[in-house]
């Protein structure tokens, strides 16, 4: 199961990178089209790619320990307090993202059922770009619940382990000690 989840997060991160690259490709396409006298509106497609890239990259970024955290506050607690805060954050975040994901999928389905299209030059069916948002939010909810189960099992959350590797084990160990004055 662990291997499957790690593959899911990496694939999601790879898709985020792909859509980020597609922003550049669509803008270059617009530039070339303008030089050749062909109308191509990259703004709309780039926006859709940006949304997909953002949402699909969230779970990978969480697992890599690159999300912004309030370590000044969490660092003030002892080990038990930190564990309680991590449990609370992962449970609340996972629940909120699960709720958001369900509603995002409902919105995606409604867009498909009603035939909603974008108002730009290219009438893109809205359900196509909404899939990236819905899928990314769902994968982030899975990642947050994955982290919650890790903490409940007494393990160090992956995002903290990745953070420790990024800043150095010695500094992380010093940060883990309660502040004494």
VOGU-3710 file (C-alpha; in Angstrom, 3 decimals, decimal comma):
1> xxxxxxxxxx> 0,000/0,000/0,000  2,833/2,382/0,904  4,469/1,855/-2,478  1,181/2,494/-4,314  0,582/5,740/-2,451  4,123/6,945/-3,078  3,680/6,204/-6,800  0,362/8,099/-6,755  2,031/11,161/-5,216  4,922/11,040/-7,696
11> xxxxxxxxxx> 2,584/10,655/-10,679  0,537/13,568/-9,395  3,713/15,659/-9,099  4,738/14,597/-12,607  1,350/15,654/-13,980  1,726/19,002/-12,200  5,104/19,482/-13,884  3,594/18,520/-17,248  0,835/21,129/-16,935  3,371/23,721/-15,829
21> xxxxxxxxxx> 5,345/22,958/-18,976  2,156/23,210/-21,040  1,714/26,801/-19,865  4,977/27,654/-21,594  4,030/25,632/-24,678  0,664/27,400/-25,059  2,258/30,826/-24,644  4,904/29,948/-27,243  2,088/28,706/-29,493  0,341/32,040/-29,129
31> xxxxxxxxxx> 3,546/33,927/-29,989  4,193/31,783/-33,067  0,530/32,031/-34,075  0,675/35,800/-33,818  3,769/35,874/-36,065  1,968/33,647/-38,618  -1,290/35,620/-38,425  -3,242/32,827/-36,686  -5,490/33,726/-33,733  -4,776/31,484/-30,759
41> xxxxxxxxxx> -5,753/32,573/-27,249  -3,300/31,024/-24,817  -4,656/32,926/-21,811  -7,587/30,614/-21,231  -5,673/27,366/-21,806  -2,769/28,631/-19,673  -5,185/29,375/-16,840  -6,602/25,865/-17,052  -3,085/24,407/-17,047  -2,171/26,574/-14,032
51> xxxxxxxxxx> -5,170/25,298/-12,060  -4,350/21,677/-12,925  -0,678/22,183/-12,073  -1,493/23,809/-8,752  -3,954/21,201/-7,529  -2,083/18,169/-8,864  1,141/19,373/-7,230  -0,312/19,792/-3,722  0,028/16,185/-2,500  3,549/15,810/-3,877
61> xxxxxxxxxx> 4,534/19,095/-2,260  3,047/18,007/1,080  5,003/14,762/1,052  8,182/16,629/0,119  7,790/18,843/3,201  7,564/21,987/1,071  4,223/23,321/2,307  4,436/26,407/4,478  4,087/25,479/8,147  3,939/27,489/11,345
71> xxxxxxxxxx> 6,925/25,883/13,066  7,300/28,758/15,517  4,020/27,779/17,128  4,364/23,998/16,815  7,960/24,136/18,084  6,777/25,530/21,421  5,010/22,287/22,291  6,662/19,215/23,708  6,654/15,913/21,804  3,142/14,969/22,964
81> xxxxxxxxxx> 1,788/18,423/22,198  3,380/18,416/18,747  1,872/15,002/18,054  -1,576/16,256/19,109  -1,216/19,323/16,862  -0,114/17,161/13,916  -3,084/14,828/14,462  -5,462/17,781/14,657  -4,002/19,470/11,549  -3,990/16,312/9,431
91> xxxxxxxxxx> -7,513/15,315/10,525  -8,954/18,785/9,973  -7,099/19,302/6,683  -8,007/15,859/5,390  -11,664/16,317/6,313  -11,820/19,771/4,720  -10,154/18,498/1,541  -12,424/15,446/1,417  -15,454/17,764/1,616  -13,960/20,048/-1,037
101> xxxxxxxxxx> -13,144/17,061/-3,264  -16,661/15,656/-3,155  -18,089/19,048/-4,105  -15,449/19,550/-6,810  -16,399/16,211/-8,382  -20,094/17,152/-8,189  -19,302/20,453/-9,923  -17,288/18,593/-12,584  -20,177/16,206/-13,184  -22,672/19,087/-13,366
111> xxxxxxxxxx> -20,482/20,874/-15,908  -20,456/17,719/-18,011  -24,209/17,151/-17,638  -25,150/20,749/-18,486  -22,570/21,146/-21,257  -20,909/24,205/-19,689  -18,162/25,698/-21,830  -15,639/28,445/-21,236  -16,513/31,918/-22,542  -13,210/32,512/-24,403
121> xxxxxxxxxx> -12,325/32,167/-28,074  -12,041/28,408/-27,630  -15,227/27,001/-26,122  -13,554/24,394/-23,902  -15,967/22,159/-21,963  -15,471/23,158/-18,313  -15,418/19,557/-17,089  -12,044/19,000/-18,778  -10,030/21,519/-16,704  -12,142/20,816/-13,613
131> xxxxxxxxxx> -10,907/17,215/-13,593  -7,392/18,433/-12,707  -8,710/20,412/-9,745  -10,972/17,596/-8,530  -8,298/14,928/-8,925  -5,608/17,040/-7,254  -7,849/17,869/-4,289  -8,754/14,194/-3,885  -5,101/13,122/-3,936  -4,261/15,803/-1,348
141> xxxxxxxxxx> -7,068/14,537/0,901  -5,632/11,011/0,578  -2,150/12,349/1,413  -3,410/14,171/4,507  -5,225/11,072/5,770  -2,092/9,052/4,955  -0,074/11,425/7,152  -2,763/11,230/9,863  -2,500/7,431/9,963  1,302/7,708/10,094
151> xxxxxxxxxx> 1,102/10,011/13,127  -1,536/7,835/14,822  0,757/4,822/14,312  3,486/6,691/16,184  5,626/7,392/13,123  7,115/10,695/12,098  5,004/12,334/9,382  6,658/12,204/5,971  6,528/15,974/5,596  8,506/16,417/8,829
161> xxxxxxxxxx> 11,003/13,733/7,809  11,491/15,429/4,428  11,877/18,778/6,181  14,521/17,318/8,484  16,445/15,946/5,506  16,220/19,288/3,723  17,552/21,416/6,599  19,882/18,873/8,110  19,364/16,305/10,809  21,290/18,218/13,491
171> xxxxxxxxxx> 19,274/21,398/13,098  16,005/19,442/13,078  17,001/17,571/16,244  17,788/20,872/17,948  14,403/22,232/16,872  12,650/19,136/18,244  13,955/19,781/21,754  11,670/21,930/23,929  12,882/25,474/24,401  14,558/26,008/27,803
181> x> 15,154/29,372/29,419
//
